[in-house]
Amino acid sequence: MKLIVGLGNPGHRYAGTRHNVGFDAVDLLAARHGVEWAAPPRGAEALVATWRMGGAIFAKPLTFMNLSGAAVVALLQFYKIEPADMLVIVDEVQLETGRIRVRPAGSAGGHNGLKSIIGSLGSDAFPRLRIGVGRGDARRDLADHVLAKFEVEERSVITDAIARAADAAELFIVEGTQPAMNRFNMKKDDGKPETGNGKLKAES
């Protein structure tokens, strides 16, 4: 069983913001496979959707971003999943808008959601998928940037990136971290396209 966690902030005011692309990616995965979001197990502050035929659980912590770790650890413990079998999907201001990158482990890199998970787990040894949302104007406060919605001209790019992130998550579920890295950690303009927008075919 694999756990795919999308990070974001709960509530309507945060929908469509840069910080919530992790939520958007797991929402797309749930929609692709026709699975419903349900109440959390044993009081964990998260929504979960179980894709039984795919052998995966999709999750959205309902804590705010900087408290994600408690919900994630509760899910790992309840489902008896090892951190190496969990993929965390987050926004990344250090990547250009629309680019995605998969890593098997590593530091939080300034991301409060990853920082919370690392602190709660006591380890940074878990895979993560970063979706580039760009830095924008360096004079603008970073918190204001990530809590803002995408500009009109960015929307098609980020929609494509979220679709590719869902593709990468599906590949992680089936084949693991390294194949997902090999296929998705490259620029589209380097002569080796990251991928199309296809998805793995499976019954939900």
C-alpha positions in Angstrom: 0.0 0.0 0.0 1.2 3.5 -0.9 0.2 6.8 0.7 0.0 9.9 -1.5 -0.2 13.1 0.5 -1.0 16.4 -1.0 -0.3 19.4 1.2 -2.3 22.6 1.3 -4.4 24.8 3.6 -8.0 23.9 4.3 -10.9 26.3 3.5 -12.4 28.0 0.5 -10.2 31.1 0.8 -7.1 29.0 0.0 -8.5 27.1 -3.0 -6.6 27.8 -6.2 -3.6 29.3 -4.5 0.0 28.4 -5.2 0.3 26.8 -1.7 -2.5 24.4 -2.5 -1.2 22.6 -5.6 -0.6 19.5 -3.5 -4.4 19.4 -2.7 -5.1 19.9 -6.4 -3.0 17.0 -7.4 -4.6 14.5 -5.0 -8.0 15.8 -5.9 -7.2 15.0 -9.5 -6.0 11.5 -8.6 -9.2 10.9 -6.6 -11.3 12.1 -9.6 -9.4 10.0 -12.1 -10.0 6.8 -10.2 -13.6 7.6 -9.0 -12.8 7.4 -5.3 -14.6 9.6 -2.7 -13.0 11.6 0.1 -14.0 10.3 3.5 -13.6 11.1 7.2 -10.2 10.5 8.7 -9.3 7.3 10.6 -9.1 7.4 14.4 -9.2 11.2 14.6 -6.3 12.0 12.2 -6.9 15.5 10.9 -7.1 14.6 7.2 -9.5 13.5 4.4 -8.7 10.2 2.8 -9.7 8.5 -0.5 -8.9 4.8 -0.9 -8.0 3.5 -4.3 -8.2 -0.2 -3.5 -7.5 -1.5 -7.0 -4.4 0.7 -7.3 -3.1 -0.1 -3.8 -3.0 3.5 -2.7 -4.5 6.0 -0.3 -4.7 9.6 -1.2 -4.8 12.1 1.7 -5.2 15.8 2.4 -4.2 16.9 5.9 -6.8 19.4 7.3 -4.3 21.0 9.6 -2.8 24.2 8.2 0.4 23.7 6.2 2.9 24.2 9.1 1.2 21.5 11.2 1.0 18.8 8.5 3.3 16.5 10.3 0.9 15.3 13.0 -1.7 14.3 10.5 0.8 12.5 8.3 2.4 10.5 11.1 -1.1 9.5 12.3 -1.9 8.2 8.8 1.3 6.3 8.5 0.7 4.6 11.8 -2.9 3.8 11.2 -2.3 2.2 7.8 1.0 0.7 8.8 2.8 2.3 5.9 6.6 3.0 5.9 7.8 6.5 5.1 9.6 5.2 2.0 6.1 4.2 0.6 4.7 7.7 1.0 4.9 10.5 -1.6 4.3 14.0 -0.4 3.2 16.6 -3.0 4.0 20.2 -2.3 4.5 23.6 -4.0 8.0 24.9 -4.7 8.9 28.5 -5.2 12.5 27.7 -6.3 11.2 25.8 -9.4 9.9 27.7 -12.4 6.1 27.6 -12.7 5.0 24.3 -14.2 8.1 22.2 -13.6 7.9 19.2 -11.4 10.6 17.3 -9.5 10.6 14.0 -7.6 13.2 13.3 -4.9 13.6 10.2 -2.6 14.6 12.2 0.5 16.1 15.5 1.5 15.7 18.7 3.6 12.6 20.8 3.8 14.2 23.5 1.7 12.3 26.2 3.5 8.9 24.6 3.0 6.9 24.7 6.2 4.8 21.6 5.4 7.9 19.4 4.7 9.5 20.9 7.8 6.6 19.8 9.9 6.6 16.3 8.5 10.3 15.9 9.0 10.0 17.2 12.6 7.2 14.8 13.4 8.8 11.8 11.7 12.3 12.6 13.0 13.6 11.8 9.5 13.7 13.3 6.0 13.8 9.9 4.4 10.6 10.0 2.5 9.9 10.7 -1.2 8.5 14.1 -2.2 7.2 15.7 -5.4 7.6 19.4 -5.8 5.4 21.4 -8.2 7.1 24.6 -9.3 5.0 27.8 -8.6 7.8 30.3 -9.2 9.0 33.0 -6.9 7.4 36.0 -8.7 8.6 39.5 -7.7 11.4 39.0 -5.2 10.3 42.3 -3.5 7.0 40.7 -2.7 6.6 38.9 0.7 6.9 35.2 0.1 3.9 34.3 2.2 1.8 36.7 0.1 3.1 35.1 -3.1 2.3 31.5 -2.1 -1.1 32.4 -0.7 -2.1 34.2 -3.9 -4.0 32.7 -6.8 -2.3 32.1 -10.1 -2.3 34.8 -12.7 -4.5 34.2 -15.7 -1.5 33.5 -18.0 -0.2 30.9 -15.5 -3.3 28.8 -15.3 -2.9 26.5 -18.3 0.8 25.9 -17.3 -0.1 24.9 -13.7 -3.1 22.8 -14.8 -0.7 20.8 -17.0 1.8 20.6 -14.1 -0.8 19.2 -11.8 -1.8 16.6 -14.4 1.9 15.6 -14.7 2.2 15.4 -11.0 -0.7 13.0 -10.8 0.9 11.0 -13.6 4.1 10.9 -11.6 2.3 9.8 -8.4 0.6 7.0 -10.4 4.0 5.8 -11.6 5.4 6.0 -8.0 2.5 3.8 -6.9 3.2 1.2 -9.5 7.0 1.3 -10.0 8.5 3.4 -7.2 10.6 6.6 -6.8 13.4 6.0 -9.3 11.2 5.4 -12.4 9.2 8.5 -11.5 12.4 10.6 -11.2 13.7 9.2 -14.5 10.6 10.1 -16.3 9.6 13.4 -14.8 12.8 15.2 -13.5 13.7 16.9 -16.8 12.8 20.1 -18.6 10.4 20.0 -21.5 12.7 22.1 -23.6 15.8 19.8 -23.2 14.8 17.5 -26.0 13.3 14.9 -23.7 9.7 15.7 -22.9 8.7 15.1 -19.3 5.6 13.2 -20.3 2.3 13.4 -21.9 -0.9 13.9 -19.9 -1.9 10.3 -20.0 -2.8 8.3 -16.9 -2.4 4.7 -15.9 -5.5 2.8 -16.7 -7.0 0.9 -13.8 -10.3 0.2 -12.2 -11.1 2.0 -9.0 
